[in-house]
Amino acid sequence: MSLIEEIMDFNHKFVSAGEYEQFFTDKYPEKNLAIVSCMDARILDLLPRALGLKNGDAKVIRNAGALITHPWGSVMRSLLVAVFEMNVHEIMVIGHNDCGMQALHVPDMLDRMRSRGITNECIETLENAGIDFYKWLTDFDQVEDAITYSVNMIRKHPLMLPEIKVHGLVIDPITGQLTVVINGDENAIV
């Protein structure tokens, strides 16, 4: 059975048994919270449990490294929608130790792309069109620096309300222990 068949089979049983009822909530986050976090599979269930969140408490946006790399990209757009349409008052940027983005080496990734069939011509065309792979595939050395960068991107955005509290945290992907990098309560602009 393929993965999609396995998932669809499970989903049919899930819906038929009414298991979805335990997750019912509306589209507005109960805690007026949005979270930007990494896509790392180790924190899929760990993150909400470590924060004491249940289904419906927060809007969660995940990407590689919990990075906001562009002020007009999809992460920032999602945060603005959360603030202006979903009644979000606080934002948490939560990175984690041992993040794959810390080990990302752009030349190696480009080599893996080539080895899987992406041509040099394709890569050169994108570079000539203005794609800077070294900037687009942004990595970082210290997770705290990446979190600080993303928090500042949110705070300084011209469309972000100054009263929105923006916190920066690191979660341990094994224990779930949180460390505060930036306390938005102490650094709120009001």
KEKOL-930254 format. One line per field, with one value per residue: residue number from 1; residue in three letters; x, y, z of N, C-alpha, C, O in turn. Coordinates in steps of 0.2 Angstrom, whole numbers. Atoms other than C-alpha are relative to their C-alpha. Layout:
N
balum <- c(NUM ...)
rovo <- c(ALA ...)
n.X <- c(X ...)
n.Y <- c(Y ...)
n.Z <- c(Z ...)
ca.X <- c(X ...)
ca.Y <- c(Y ...)
ca.Z <- c(Z ...)
c.X <- c(X ...)
c.Y <- c(Y ...)
c.Z <- c(Z ...)
o.X <- c(X ...)
o.Y <- c(Y ...)
o.Z <- c(Z ...)
//
This chain:
190
balum <- c(1 2 3 4 5 6 7 8 9 10 11 12 13 14 15 16 17 18 19 20 21 22 23 24 25 26 27 28 29 30 31 32 33 34 35 36 37 38 39 40 41 42 43 44 45 46 47 48 49 50 51 52 53 54 55 56 57 58 59 60 61 62 63 64 65 66 67 68 69 70 71 72 73 74 75 76 77 78 79 80 81 82 83 84 85 86 87 88 89 90 91 92 93 94 95 96 97 98 99 100 101 102 103 104 105 106 107 108 109 110 111 112 113 114 115 116 117 118 119 120 121 122 123 124 125 126 127 128 129 130 131 132 133 134 135 136 137 138 139 140 141 142 143 144 145 146 147 148 149 150 151 152 153 154 155 156 157 158 159 160 161 162 163 164 165 166 167 168 169 170 171 172 173 174 175 176 177 178 179 180 181 182 183 184 185 186 187 188 189 190)
rovo <- c(MET SER LEU ILE GLU GLU ILE MET ASP PHE ASN HIS LYS PHE VAL SER ALA GLY GLU TYR GLU GLN PHE PHE THR ASP LYS TYR PRO GLU LYS ASN LEU ALA ILE VAL SER CYS MET ASP ALA ARG ILE LEU ASP LEU LEU PRO ARG ALA LEU GLY LEU LYS ASN GLY ASP ALA LYS VAL ILE ARG ASN ALA GLY ALA LEU ILE THR HIS PRO TRP GLY SER VAL MET ARG SER LEU LEU VAL ALA VAL PHE GLU MET ASN VAL HIS GLU ILE MET VAL ILE GLY HIS ASN ASP CYS GLY MET GLN ALA LEU HIS VAL PRO ASP MET LEU ASP ARG MET ARG SER ARG GLY ILE THR ASN GLU CYS ILE GLU THR LEU GLU ASN ALA GLY ILE ASP PHE TYR LYS TRP LEU THR ASP PHE ASP GLN VAL GLU ASP ALA ILE THR TYR SER VAL ASN MET ILE ARG LYS HIS PRO LEU MET LEU PRO GLU ILE LYS VAL HIS GLY LEU VAL ILE ASP PRO ILE THR GLY GLN LEU THR VAL VAL ILE ASN GLY ASP GLU ASN ALA ILE VAL)
n.X <- c(4 -4 1 6 5 0 3 7 4 0 5 7 2 1 6 6 1 2 -6 -1 5 -4 -4 4 -1 1 -6 -3 -4 2 -5 -2 -7 -2 -7 -4 -5 -3 4 -3 5 0 4 6 4 -3 1 6 1 -5 3 7 5 5 3 4 -3 -4 -2 -7 -3 -6 -5 -7 -4 4 -3 4 -6 2 6 6 1 6 0 3 7 4 0 4 7 1 1 6 6 1 -1 -7 -3 -7 -3 -6 -4 -3 -5 -2 -7 -2 4 -3 -2 -7 -4 1 -6 3 -4 2 7 0 -3 5 5 -3 0 7 3 1 -5 -4 3 6 -3 -3 6 2 -5 0 6 -1 1 -7 1 -4 4 7 0 -3 -2 -2 -5 2 7 2 -1 6 6 0 1 7 4 -1 4 7 1 -2 4 4 7 1 2 -5 2 -1 -6 -3 -5 -5 -2 -3 2 -5 5 0 3 6 -1 0 -4 2 -5 3 6 4 4 -5 -2 6 1 7)
n.Y <- c(-6 -6 -4 -4 5 1 -6 0 5 -2 -6 3 3 -6 -4 5 1 -6 -2 -7 -4 -2 -5 -6 -6 -4 -2 -5 3 -1 -3 -6 1 3 3 2 5 4 5 6 5 1 -4 0 0 -2 -7 -2 3 -4 -7 1 -2 5 -2 -6 -6 -5 1 2 -1 3 0 2 -5 -6 -6 -4 -2 -5 -4 1 7 3 0 -7 -1 4 -4 -5 2 2 -6 -5 3 5 -3 2 -6 2 4 3 3 6 4 6 2 6 -1 2 -6 -2 4 -1 -3 -1 4 7 1 0 6 5 -2 3 8 3 -2 -7 -1 -6 -6 -3 -4 -6 -5 -3 -5 -5 -3 -4 4 1 6 0 -4 4 6 -3 5 -4 3 1 0 -6 -6 1 -2 -7 -3 1 -4 -7 -1 -1 -6 -6 0 -6 2 3 -4 -1 3 7 2 5 4 4 5 6 6 6 4 7 -1 -5 -6 -6 -5 -6 -4 -7 0 -5 -4 -5 -4 -2 -7 -3)
n.Z <- c(0 1 -6 1 -2 -8 -4 2 -4 -7 -1 1 -7 -5 1 -1 -7 -4 -4 1 -4 -6 2 2 -3 6 3 -4 -6 -7 -4 4 1 6 -1 5 -3 5 3 -2 -2 -7 -4 2 -6 -6 -1 -3 -7 -4 -1 -3 5 3 6 0 -4 4 7 1 6 0 6 -2 -4 -3 2 4 4 4 -3 4 2 -2 -7 -2 2 -5 -6 0 0 -6 -4 2 1 -5 -6 -3 -4 -1 5 -2 5 -4 4 -4 0 5 6 6 3 -3 4 7 4 7 6 -1 2 7 2 -1 5 7 0 1 6 1 4 -1 3 -4 -6 3 2 -6 -2 5 -1 -6 -6 -4 -4 -7 -4 0 -4 -6 -6 -6 -4 -6 0 -3 4 5 -4 0 6 2 -4 2 6 -1 -4 4 6 0 -1 -7 -5 -5 -7 0 -4 4 -4 3 -5 3 -3 0 4 -3 -6 1 -4 3 -2 3 3 0 -4 3 -6 -2 6 4 2 -2)
ca.X <- c(0 7 8 -6 -17 -12 -17 -33 -38 -34 -44 -59 -59 -56 -70 -82 -79 -82 -64 -64 -77 -63 -54 -69 -65 -68 -55 -50 -36 -42 -26 -24 -7 2 18 31 41 52 45 56 47 53 43 27 18 31 29 11 12 28 18 2 -8 -23 -31 -38 -27 -15 -11 5 16 30 45 63 72 57 65 56 68 57 46 34 34 21 26 24 8 1 6 -2 -18 -17 -16 -29 -41 -39 -37 -19 -11 5 17 31 45 51 67 76 93 101 91 95 96 112 120 114 128 121 135 131 112 115 125 111 99 110 112 93 91 90 101 115 106 90 101 110 93 87 103 102 84 90 88 103 103 115 102 86 92 97 106 112 126 117 98 97 103 90 76 82 83 65 58 66 58 41 43 50 37 28 11 14 5 17 7 9 20 33 43 58 61 71 64 75 68 71 65 53 62 60 72 67 78 67 53 40 32 49 52 34 32 17)
ca.Y <- c(0 17 31 41 25 22 40 39 23 29 46 36 27 43 52 37 35 53 55 73 79 80 93 105 123 139 148 161 156 154 161 175 168 165 154 153 137 125 111 98 82 80 94 91 85 90 109 111 99 109 125 118 121 112 112 129 139 146 149 139 143 131 132 127 135 146 159 174 178 191 205 201 182 170 169 188 188 174 184 199 190 182 199 209 195 182 193 188 199 189 181 168 163 146 139 123 116 104 112 106 124 126 112 118 121 128 121 104 106 112 97 86 95 91 73 71 79 98 104 117 127 128 134 146 153 155 164 175 179 186 171 171 154 158 171 161 145 156 145 151 147 150 147 162 174 167 169 187 191 184 193 210 207 205 220 232 227 243 234 226 234 241 234 216 207 197 183 173 156 140 123 107 95 80 87 101 113 131 145 163 173 188 192 202 208 217 223 228 244 253)
ca.Z <- c(0 -5 8 0 1 19 24 14 22 39 36 30 47 57 49 49 68 72 79 72 85 99 89 85 87 76 66 79 91 109 116 102 98 82 82 69 71 62 51 60 63 81 87 78 94 106 103 107 122 129 127 135 119 113 96 92 104 91 73 68 54 50 38 38 52 58 48 41 26 17 23 9 9 14 33 35 25 37 52 46 42 59 67 57 53 67 82 86 100 102 91 96 85 91 84 91 95 82 67 50 44 55 44 27 15 -1 -13 -6 -8 -26 -29 -22 -34 -49 -44 -44 -61 -59 -73 -72 -85 -74 -59 -70 -77 -60 -55 -70 -66 -49 -37 -25 -19 -4 2 -3 6 21 35 52 64 80 83 94 81 68 81 84 66 63 78 72 55 62 74 61 47 42 43 60 74 87 102 96 108 98 108 103 111 108 111 115 102 114 131 125 137 132 133 131 119 118 130 120 137 141 123 118 108 116)
c.X <- c(5 -2 -6 -6 -1 -4 -7 -4 -1 -5 -7 -3 -1 -6 -6 -1 -1 6 1 -3 5 4 -4 2 -2 7 4 4 -2 5 3 7 1 7 3 5 3 -4 3 -5 0 -4 -7 -5 3 -1 -6 -1 5 -3 -7 -6 -4 -2 -4 3 4 0 7 2 7 4 7 3 -4 3 -5 6 -2 -6 -7 -2 -6 0 -2 -7 -4 0 -4 -8 -2 -2 -6 -6 -2 1 6 3 7 3 7 3 4 5 2 7 0 -5 4 2 7 5 0 6 -3 4 -2 -7 -1 2 -5 -6 2 0 -7 -3 -1 7 4 -3 -6 3 3 -6 -3 4 0 -7 0 -1 7 -1 3 -5 -7 0 4 1 2 5 -3 -8 -2 0 -5 -6 0 -1 -8 -5 1 -4 -7 -1 1 -4 -4 -7 -1 -2 5 -2 0 6 3 6 4 2 4 -3 5 -5 0 -4 -6 2 1 5 -2 6 -2 -7 -4 -3 5 2 -6 1 -7 0)
c.Y <- c(6 5 4 -5 -1 6 0 -5 2 6 -2 -2 5 4 -4 -1 6 3 8 4 3 6 7 7 5 2 5 -3 2 5 7 0 -3 -3 -1 -5 -4 -6 -7 -5 -2 4 1 -1 3 8 2 -3 4 7 0 2 -6 2 6 5 5 -2 -2 0 -4 0 -2 5 5 6 4 4 6 4 -1 -7 -2 0 7 1 -4 3 6 -2 -3 6 4 -4 -5 2 -2 6 -2 -5 -3 -3 -5 -4 -6 -2 -6 1 -1 6 2 -4 1 3 0 -3 -7 -1 1 -6 -6 1 -3 -7 -3 3 7 2 7 6 2 4 6 5 3 6 7 4 4 -4 -1 -6 0 5 -3 -6 2 -6 5 -4 -1 1 7 6 0 2 8 4 0 5 8 1 1 7 6 0 6 -1 -3 5 0 -3 -8 -2 -6 -4 -4 -6 -6 -6 -6 -5 -7 1 4 6 6 5 6 4 7 0 6 4 5 5 3 7 2 7)
c.Z <- c(0 6 -1 2 7 3 -2 4 7 1 -1 7 5 -1 2 8 4 4 0 6 6 -2 -2 3 -6 -2 4 6 7 4 -4 -1 -7 1 -7 2 -6 -2 3 3 7 4 -2 5 6 1 3 7 5 2 4 -5 -2 -7 0 4 -4 -7 0 -7 0 -6 3 4 4 -2 -4 -4 -4 3 -4 -2 4 8 3 -2 5 6 0 -1 7 5 -2 -2 5 7 4 4 1 -5 4 -6 4 -4 5 -1 -6 -6 -6 -4 2 -4 -7 -3 -7 -6 0 -2 -8 -3 0 -6 -7 0 -1 -6 -2 -4 2 -4 4 6 -3 -2 6 3 -4 1 7 6 2 5 7 4 1 5 6 6 6 4 7 0 3 -4 -6 3 0 -6 -2 4 -2 -7 1 3 -5 -7 0 1 6 5 6 7 0 3 -5 5 -4 5 -4 4 -1 -4 3 6 0 5 -4 3 -3 -3 0 3 -3 5 2 -6 -4 -2 1 0)
o.X <- c(9 -7 -10 -11 -6 -8 -11 -10 -6 -9 -11 -8 -5 -9 -11 -7 -2 5 5 -1 3 7 -1 3 -3 12 10 1 -2 3 8 11 -3 11 0 9 1 -9 1 -9 -5 -6 -11 -10 -1 -2 -6 -3 3 -1 -10 -11 -1 -1 -9 0 5 -1 11 -1 11 1 8 5 -1 2 -9 9 2 -10 -12 -5 -9 -6 -7 -11 -10 -5 -8 -12 -8 -6 -10 -12 -8 1 5 3 11 -1 10 1 8 2 -1 10 -5 -7 10 7 10 11 3 8 -3 0 -3 -9 -5 0 -6 -9 -2 -2 -7 -9 -3 12 1 -3 -7 0 2 -5 -4 2 0 -7 -5 -1 12 -4 0 -5 -9 -5 9 -3 2 5 -3 -10 -7 -4 -8 -10 -5 -5 -11 -9 -4 -6 -10 -5 -3 -4 -7 -11 -7 1 8 3 -1 12 0 10 3 4 4 -3 8 -10 -4 -9 -11 -2 4 5 -3 11 2 -11 -2 -5 3 4 -5 3 -11 -5)
o.Y <- c(7 3 4 -3 -2 5 2 -4 1 6 0 -1 5 5 -2 -1 6 7 11 10 8 10 12 7 3 0 7 -7 8 9 10 5 -7 1 -4 -3 -3 -8 -12 -3 -4 2 5 4 5 10 5 1 5 9 5 4 -11 8 6 11 10 -7 1 -3 -2 0 -4 11 9 11 2 8 9 0 1 -8 1 0 7 4 -1 3 7 2 -1 6 6 -1 -7 -2 -3 11 3 -9 0 -7 -3 -8 -7 0 -9 -4 0 6 6 -2 -2 9 -5 -6 -10 -6 -3 -8 -10 -4 -6 -10 -9 2 9 1 11 12 9 9 11 11 9 11 12 10 7 -1 -4 -5 -3 3 -4 -7 -1 -9 11 -10 -7 6 10 11 5 5 11 9 5 8 11 6 5 11 11 5 8 3 -4 11 -5 -5 -11 0 -10 0 -6 -4 -6 -6 -7 -7 -12 -3 4 11 6 5 7 5 11 -4 12 10 11 10 5 11 0 10)
o.Z <- c(4 10 4 5 10 8 3 6 10 6 3 9 9 4 5 10 10 9 4 7 9 3 -5 10 -12 0 2 10 8 8 -2 -1 -10 5 -12 7 -12 1 1 7 10 10 0 6 10 7 8 12 11 7 6 -2 -3 -9 5 4 -2 -10 3 -11 4 -12 9 2 8 2 -8 -2 -7 5 -1 -7 7 11 7 2 7 9 5 2 9 9 3 -1 6 12 10 0 3 -7 7 -10 8 -9 10 -6 -7 -9 -7 -8 -1 -5 -11 -1 -11 -10 -5 -6 -11 -9 -4 -8 -10 -5 -3 -7 -7 -2 5 -1 4 7 0 -2 5 5 -1 -1 9 12 -1 10 12 10 6 9 9 8 5 4 10 -3 0 -4 -8 0 -1 -7 -5 2 -2 -8 -3 1 -4 -11 5 3 8 5 8 11 5 1 -7 7 -10 10 -10 10 -6 -1 1 8 4 5 -9 9 -9 1 2 1 -1 4 3 -5 -10 2 -2 1)
//
